[in-house]
Structures are given as structure tokens and as C-alpha cells.
Amino acid sequence: MSRAVLALRDAAFGYGGRTRVARLDLEVEAGSAVALIGPNGSGKSTLLRGILGLADLTGGSIEVLGTTPERARRRVGSLPQSDQRDRELPITLRQVVTMGLYRSLGPLRPVGARGRAAVDAAIERVGLGPFAGRLFGSLSGGQQQRAILARALVADPELLLLDEPFNGLDRENREVLLELLRELRAEGRTVLVSTHDLEIAQQACTHVLLLATGHTADQPGHPAAFGTLEEALTLEAVQHAFRDTTVELDEHTVTTAYEAG
């Protein structure tokens, strides 16, 4: 077993026997913050679901926290894409965050004083203390993102998976999330965050995994680029990842992605 938090060996993931992303070889050490960068359809969400054991491993191998994704799941926190949420559920922000304890406690066990304290601390950490009793559906999109992050944090995970957490956020909520990512990294937690935004990598991450559309087993000439910002976030790698999109990139765009600020 590897000592890395996450180890992929020629790994491929998909659904129903169909591979969506393949040929992934990388090790993520504890305390790393990895930006998964690529256009829509490049497999970022599929990879995150594969780490959770929710997408099929169609090739190669994966270790999460030294074991299988299914066995590691209780030690992993996740924030799914915002469009996967039901905003009409009649539950409060506090109830949403409390759900993050069910995996470790079991849904029928009482939360208890320690659990309630953990919920309060997680809500305060994301800056939503005054909104704890509000209905989740009444919160703004950015506040909902922060509430789901609190749900992911409440069980004190060793590995945190964030799927496009910055989509549609205003500047205030974006800055809150960026600061939280920096704090989590400083605490030694390991974070994987999918994004289209190169600046997110510079501001909050230590490493980058660049995925291209169609990055599957039938694309043998283009392995995914993984490494530190300086190693992986090159003009050539970014241009390849976004080659089938309308994004226009130049040397200045890539350089400032990890030198600005």
C-alpha cells in the first residue's frame, strides 16, 4: 500500500462499462491542494466520484488513504456541484450540516453534545452562524456553497473533494472559500478542487492536474499533466487541455496564473 493520501496507477473511471477518464498516474501527498483543471467533459467530476467509490473503476488501480475508496469514504468530505442539490427541501442550514455526521454516527444514532458543538463550529467556520436556523433553500447560491462545505468539514475529514465550488459565486463568497482552502491546506488537510479557473490554482493550490476533453484510453498520445504549478501549468499543457473549446490562452495568461498576486 502507498503512503500517499491518493494513489492512481493507470486508473480509469466511468459508468456502465463506459470509460469517461483514463490513464491517470499520480500520487497526492498529505497537505497538498490539487486543482483539477479542464473544460466540461474532461472527466473532473467522474474522477472525484471515482475517489469516493461512486464511479466505476474501469482500469488500473486506486488507493485512497491507504485503502479502497469504499473503505475510506468515512474519512473523506465532499462538496458536489451546486446543480445537483434540491433547494426546495424544507430543512435548515443546521440540519444540512448535521447530515455530514451521519456517515460516521449512523442515521439512527443521536448526534449528542459533541456532535452539536462540531456542527456549530463548522457553521461558524464558513461564516454562516447568523443563518443556522434559516431554510437551506432561502440562502443565496454562495451561502449554499458555504453550507455544503460546512457539511463536508463537520466530520473532520482527512481528504476533501470539491467539485466546481466557485461556479457562479460573487466576489465575497469567492474570497471566503479561497481563504478556507488556504486554511485547510495550512492545517495539513489534503484537498482536490475541480475548476475552470487558473487563478484558483495560483491562489489556493500546490499542485495541478490538467485534464483534456476526450482523455480516455483511446487517446494514447496525451497523458494528463500532473505536478506543481510550475511543472504542470505550462502553456503547452493548458492549450492541449482546452484545445476543443473556445477558450483563448497565451503565455501571459498561463504565467500570471501562478505568478500574479
Legacy VTK file of the C-alpha trace (Angstrom):
# vtk DataFile Version 3.0
C-alpha trace
ASCII
DATASET POLYDATA
POINTS 261 float
0.000 0.000 0.000
1.203 3.516 -0.822
1.755 6.098 1.933
0.187 8.765 -0.291
-3.291 10.082 0.543
-4.313 9.294 -3.036
-2.509 6.966 -5.445
-3.658 6.246 -9.003
-1.919 3.703 -11.220
-3.063 3.828 -14.862
-6.528 4.373 -13.379
-9.677 4.735 -15.464
-13.205 5.593 -14.338
-16.626 5.557 -15.935
-20.201 4.336 -15.726
-21.951 1.247 -17.025
-18.806 -0.164 -18.580
-18.038 3.048 -20.479
-14.799 4.820 -19.565
-15.010 8.590 -19.143
-11.478 9.379 -17.979
-8.388 7.152 -18.134
-4.610 6.751 -17.930
-4.190 8.594 -14.649
-0.895 8.078 -12.806
-0.248 10.240 -9.782
0.357 10.356 -6.042
-1.030 13.094 -3.817
0.767 13.624 -0.528
-0.852 14.761 2.711
-1.279 18.523 2.919
-1.407 19.006 -0.855
-4.100 21.083 -2.520
-4.650 19.893 -6.093
-6.556 21.901 -8.698
-8.284 19.670 -11.271
-8.402 21.885 -14.320
-10.084 21.135 -17.614
-13.092 22.000 -19.753
-16.532 20.449 -19.406
-16.422 16.789 -20.396
-12.804 16.246 -19.395
-13.729 13.906 -16.532
-13.158 16.079 -13.468
-16.432 15.125 -11.777
-16.050 11.477 -12.790
-12.602 11.366 -11.191
-13.902 12.867 -7.945
-16.767 10.372 -7.882
-14.282 7.576 -8.550
-12.274 8.630 -5.500
-15.492 8.328 -3.488
-16.226 4.911 -4.989
-19.317 6.279 -6.771
-17.956 5.861 -10.312
-16.746 2.519 -11.667
-13.033 1.747 -11.742
-12.761 0.500 -15.338
-8.993 0.037 -15.377
-5.835 0.294 -13.307
-5.875 0.779 -9.548
-6.695 3.358 -6.895
-5.827 3.732 -3.206
-7.474 6.348 -1.012
-5.941 6.872 2.414
-4.160 3.549 2.011
-7.272 1.509 1.266
-10.183 1.223 -1.170
-12.465 4.198 -1.920
-15.393 2.438 -0.241
-13.494 1.797 2.988
-12.024 5.311 3.026
-15.326 7.086 2.414
-15.979 7.953 6.061
-12.692 9.852 6.166
-13.445 11.862 3.021
-15.556 15.010 2.806
-17.134 16.180 -0.452
-18.875 19.187 -1.926
-20.815 18.250 -5.094
-21.674 20.622 -7.901
-24.371 23.113 -6.944
-26.718 21.962 -9.726
-27.021 18.553 -8.005
-28.835 19.998 -4.975
-32.521 20.089 -4.178
-33.093 23.645 -2.994
-36.738 23.003 -2.143
-36.141 20.582 0.735
-37.751 22.037 3.896
-34.630 21.730 6.048
-32.486 24.312 7.784
-28.844 25.096 7.256
-28.091 23.454 10.620
-29.850 20.248 9.531
-27.893 20.197 6.274
-24.577 20.475 8.130
-25.653 17.816 10.656
-26.075 15.372 7.764
-22.297 15.392 7.474
-22.109 13.414 10.728
-24.426 10.595 9.641
-21.719 8.650 7.823
-19.651 8.282 10.996
-22.507 8.105 13.519
-25.140 6.271 11.535
-28.501 7.946 10.764
-30.299 6.448 13.790
-27.787 7.420 16.471
-28.264 10.719 18.338
-25.866 13.492 17.443
-25.125 14.338 21.075
-23.491 17.382 22.622
-20.153 16.796 20.907
-21.807 16.479 17.526
-23.869 19.631 18.055
-20.709 21.508 19.013
-19.000 20.255 15.840
-21.971 21.442 13.759
-21.882 24.883 15.385
-18.118 25.132 14.826
-18.408 24.164 11.152
-21.163 26.716 10.551
-19.159 29.435 12.244
-16.068 28.491 10.296
-17.774 29.215 6.980
-19.169 32.471 8.337
-22.836 31.468 8.467
-23.525 31.499 12.214
-26.403 34.015 11.969
-28.089 31.860 9.301
-28.023 28.498 11.121
-31.801 28.382 11.552
-32.645 29.558 8.024
-34.124 27.232 5.440
-31.400 25.993 3.114
-33.439 26.954 0.043
-33.706 30.560 1.230
-29.936 31.046 1.187
-28.098 32.621 -1.722
-26.120 30.363 -4.048
-22.852 31.377 -2.419
-24.225 30.773 1.064
-25.426 27.332 -0.029
-21.920 26.534 -1.263
-20.515 27.516 2.102
-23.193 25.481 3.926
-22.335 22.351 1.926
-18.658 22.949 2.635
-19.519 23.097 6.349
-21.322 19.753 5.928
-18.168 18.321 4.354
-15.973 19.660 7.156
-18.094 18.752 10.184
-16.803 15.164 10.427
-13.151 16.337 10.349
-12.175 14.634 7.051
-8.603 13.840 6.095
-9.335 14.320 2.385
-11.701 16.932 0.940
-13.138 16.786 -2.603
-14.689 19.971 -4.013
-16.478 19.854 -7.381
-16.612 23.292 -9.057
-17.179 25.136 -5.761
-16.528 28.571 -7.274
-19.085 28.427 -10.088
-21.416 31.416 -10.027
-20.035 32.925 -6.821
-19.837 36.653 -6.218
-16.552 38.154 -5.055
-17.404 37.996 -1.336
-18.272 34.289 -1.337
-15.337 33.517 -3.612
-12.913 35.166 -1.200
-14.417 33.306 1.779
-13.941 29.957 0.014
-10.404 30.801 -1.088
-9.422 31.720 2.450
-10.942 28.488 3.762
-8.950 26.469 1.234
-5.749 28.171 2.326
-6.576 27.460 5.980
-7.309 23.798 5.279
-4.016 23.409 3.457
-2.177 25.090 6.355
-3.786 22.566 8.725
-2.295 19.711 6.727
-5.528 18.508 5.155
-5.492 17.274 1.585
-7.826 18.963 -0.891
-8.804 18.249 -4.506
-10.799 21.032 -6.146
-12.110 20.984 -9.716
-12.283 24.308 -11.513
-12.064 26.059 -14.874
-10.241 28.988 -13.299
-6.447 29.030 -13.494
-6.280 31.731 -10.821
-7.827 29.355 -8.263
-4.780 27.117 -8.649
-2.406 30.009 -8.010
-4.293 31.386 -5.034
-5.069 28.203 -3.109
-3.314 25.120 -4.519
0.091 23.461 -4.510
-0.399 21.135 -7.499
-2.377 20.891 -10.733
-3.898 18.009 -12.672
-4.788 19.108 -16.198
-7.391 17.003 -17.982
-8.376 17.332 -21.629
-11.721 16.573 -23.245
-11.640 13.005 -24.546
-8.858 11.987 -22.158
-9.619 8.274 -22.368
-7.785 5.092 -23.252
-8.176 5.766 -26.995
-6.078 8.975 -26.680
-2.642 7.363 -26.194
-0.570 10.410 -27.103
-1.766 12.763 -24.396
-1.291 11.765 -20.767
-2.731 14.046 -18.119
-0.332 16.682 -16.812
0.233 16.484 -13.050
2.744 18.309 -10.904
3.443 21.530 -9.094
2.068 24.724 -10.618
5.357 25.454 -12.369
5.696 21.875 -13.652
2.166 21.240 -14.914
0.665 24.630 -15.659
2.605 25.221 -18.871
1.297 26.914 -21.986
1.524 23.676 -23.988
-0.353 21.629 -21.381
-3.102 24.222 -20.919
-3.544 24.643 -24.666
-3.893 20.878 -25.039
-6.423 20.614 -22.221
-8.604 23.341 -23.730
-7.901 22.540 -27.371
-11.543 21.758 -28.271
-13.059 24.775 -26.513
-13.414 28.450 -27.305
-11.003 29.471 -24.541
-8.127 31.563 -25.882
-4.861 31.345 -23.968
-1.445 32.890 -24.354
1.864 32.827 -22.488
0.807 35.782 -20.332
-2.406 34.033 -19.229
-0.570 30.912 -18.075
2.320 32.800 -16.475
0.110 35.105 -14.446
-1.966 32.123 -13.326
0.780 31.251 -10.838
2.812 34.451 -10.569
0.177 37.157 -10.064
-0.777 38.307 -6.574
LINES 1 262
261 0 1 2 3 4 5 6 7 8 9 10 11 12 13 14 15 16 17 18 19 20 21 22 23 24 25 26 27 28 29 30 31 32 33 34 35 36 37 38 39 40 41 42 43 44 45 46 47 48 49 50 51 52 53 54 55 56 57 58 59 60 61 62 63 64 65 66 67 68 69 70 71 72 73 74 75 76 77 78 79 80 81 82 83 84 85 86 87 88 89 90 91 92 93 94 95 96 97 98 99 100 101 102 103 104 105 106 107 108 109 110 111 112 113 114 115 116 117 118 119 120 121 122 123 124 125 126 127 128 129 130 131 132 133 134 135 136 137 138 139 140 141 142 143 144 145 146 147 148 149 150 151 152 153 154 155 156 157 158 159 160 161 162 163 164 165 166 167 168 169 170 171 172 173 174 175 176 177 178 179 180 181 182 183 184 185 186 187 188 189 190 191 192 193 194 195 196 197 198 199 200 201 202 203 204 205 206 207 208 209 210 211 212 213 214 215 216 217 218 219 220 221 222 223 224 225 226 227 228 229 230 231 232 233 234 235 236 237 238 239 240 241 242 243 244 245 246 247 248 249 250 251 252 253 254 255 256 257 258 259 260
